[in-house]
Amino acid sequence: MTGQQTRTMDRGNTTGSDLGQLLETGPFAEALRAAIRARGLGLERIRYRLHGKGATVSLATLSHWQSGRCRPERAESLRALKNLEEVLGVPDGSLRRLLGPPRPRGPYHQPGQPLP
């Protein structure tokens, strides 16, 4: 023993069927959070494993994705999401499918109005 304390992680009550349902119906943030909880990995360990696969994602980004504050949209983030699915042991494309179409970027545009 080194005398260091280790923190335990709350694995919650996510069952395989709960995770499967969330991977089918979403929303993305809840499904990601459930997959992380079911895998039993902390965000730092996930970030480390993603880095080993060549995907650099910050802890803040992972936290924002699972809280729903933002979602992966850029090409680099979507590549990292593919690796994240591997790390979490969920079916290929199951999290990405929950993202839906990309959100509009740039100046606000009212639907039904002609583009400039």
N, C-alpha and C positions, 0 to 999 in steps of 0.2 A: 504494500500500500504506500502511496506517496503522501497521504495525508490531505490530498486535494478533495474537495467536495465536488460531486457531479450533480448537475441539475437533472431532475426527471422531467420527462415531457408528458403532458396530458394527452393520452391517446384517444380520449373521448369514447363515445359509444358507437362509433361507425362500424356497421357490419358490412359484410361483402354485398349483401342485397341492397343496403342503403347506398353504398358507393355505386353499385351497378345501376341503380335507379337514377342517381344524380348524373352519371355519365351518359345516360340516355336522354334525360330531360333538362339538365342544367338547373340553375344557371351556372355559367363557367366558374365564377368565384367559389360557389359552394361546392361544386364538383372537385375543383382543385384542392380546396381546404380538406375535403373528405379523403381524397387520395393521399394527401400528405399525412393526415392523421392515421390512415389505415396502414401506410408504409412504416410509420413510426420513426421518421427522420426529421431532424430539425432543419430549419432553413439554411443554417451554415453548412451542414453536411450535404444538403441538396446542392447548394452553390458549389461546393468543392467537387462533387461528382460531375456536375455540369461542366465545370472548368476542365476536368479530366477528359471530357468529350469534345473540348474545343469551343464550348459555348460560355461566354462570359456574361453573367447576369448578376446584378448587385442584390444584396440582401433586401434593400429597400424595394427594388423592383419585384422580387418574389413576394414580399409582404403586400405590396400594392395589388398584385395580381390576385392573391388569395382573399384580400379584403374587399375586392371589387372597386377600388379607387381608380384603377386603370386596367387595361388588358393588353395582351400582346397584339401588335398590329403591324409593326415594321417587319421587313423581310428577315432581319437579323433576329428579332424576337420570335418570329414564327419558327425559324430554324432551331432556336433554343427550346421552344415548346415541344418540338419533336423529340429532342433529347430528354426533356423533362418527363415526357410520357414514358420513355424507356426507364429512367431512373425510378419513377414511381410504380412501374410495373403495371401500367394500365394499357388497354389495347391501343395500337397505333391509330392516331387520328381522333381518338375519343374526346380529348380535351379541345383540340382545334375545331372540331365540328361544332362545338358549343359556342364558338365566337360569333357565328353568323357573318353577315357581310361586313366589310370594313366601313367604319364611320366616315362621313365626309370630312375632308380637310380643307383648310383655307377659309376665305371669307364666307360668312354665313349666307346661305341661299334658302329662300323660302320656297317650299315645294309648290309647284304650279306656276311659278313666275319664270319668265324667260331668263336664260343665262345671259350675262353681259357679253 
